[in-house]
Amino acid sequence: EGTIYPLLKRLTNEHYFETYLRESTEGPPRKYYHLTAAGVLYRETLEQEWNEFQQRVCTFLKEQKDE
C-alpha cells in the first residue's frame, strides 16, 4: 500500500494512466486505472530496456561460466 498508490498517482500525473470511478455494490465507488497511449509507449520502452538488460546479464553469466 505504501508503494503502489504513490506510484500509480505519479504515473497518472505523468499521463501514463487515466482514472475513472465505478459504482460498487459494496461500499464507496472504486477507482480504476486505464493505460493511455503514452502509457503504452512508455511500457514498451521499459520492456525493451528490460529485455536488453536481461540479455546482457545472461551473456555475462554465460561468459563467466565458460571461463
C-alpha positions as CSV (number, residue, x, y, z in Angstrom):
1,E,0.0,0.0,0.0
2,G,2.9,2.4,0.8
3,T,4.4,1.9,-2.7
4,I,1.7,1.1,-5.2
5,Y,-0.6,4.0,-4.7
6,P,2.1,6.7,-4.8
7,L,3.5,5.1,-7.9
8,L,0.0,5.0,-9.6
9,K,-0.5,8.6,-8.7
10,R,2.8,9.6,-10.2
11,L,2.1,7.7,-13.4
12,T,-1.3,9.3,-13.6
13,N,0.2,12.8,-13.1
14,E,2.6,11.9,-15.9
15,H,-0.4,11.0,-18.1
16,Y,0.5,7.3,-18.5
17,F,-2.7,6.4,-16.7
18,E,-6.3,7.8,-16.7
19,T,-8.6,7.1,-13.8
20,Y,-12.3,6.7,-13.5
21,L,-14.8,5.8,-10.8
22,R,-17.3,3.0,-11.0
23,E,-20.1,2.3,-8.6
24,S,-19.6,-0.7,-6.3
25,T,-22.3,-3.0,-5.0
26,E,-20.4,-2.9,-1.7
27,G,-19.1,0.3,-0.2
28,P,-17.9,3.5,-2.0
29,P,-17.2,3.8,-5.7
30,R,-14.0,2.1,-6.8
31,K,-11.2,3.8,-8.7
32,Y,-9.9,2.1,-11.8
33,Y,-6.8,2.9,-13.9
34,H,-6.6,2.7,-17.7
35,L,-3.3,2.8,-19.6
36,T,-3.2,5.8,-22.0
37,A,-1.5,5.7,-25.4
38,A,1.5,7.5,-23.8
39,G,1.5,4.8,-21.2
40,V,1.6,2.0,-23.8
41,L,4.6,3.6,-25.4
42,Y,6.3,4.1,-22.0
43,R,5.6,0.4,-21.1
44,E,7.0,-0.7,-24.5
45,T,10.2,1.4,-23.9
46,L,10.6,-0.1,-20.4
47,E,10.0,-3.6,-21.7
48,Q,12.7,-3.1,-24.4
49,E,15.2,-1.8,-21.8
50,W,14.4,-4.7,-19.6
51,N,14.9,-7.2,-22.4
52,E,18.3,-5.6,-23.3
53,F,19.4,-5.6,-19.7
54,Q,18.3,-9.2,-19.2
55,Q,20.1,-10.3,-22.4
56,R,23.3,-8.6,-21.2
57,V,23.1,-10.3,-17.8
58,C,22.6,-13.7,-19.4
59,T,25.5,-13.1,-21.7
60,F,27.7,-12.0,-18.8
61,L,26.8,-15.1,-16.8
62,K,27.4,-17.4,-19.7
63,E,30.8,-15.9,-20.3
64,Q,31.7,-16.3,-16.6
65,K,30.6,-19.9,-16.7
66,D,32.6,-20.6,-19.8
67,E,35.9,-19.3,-18.3
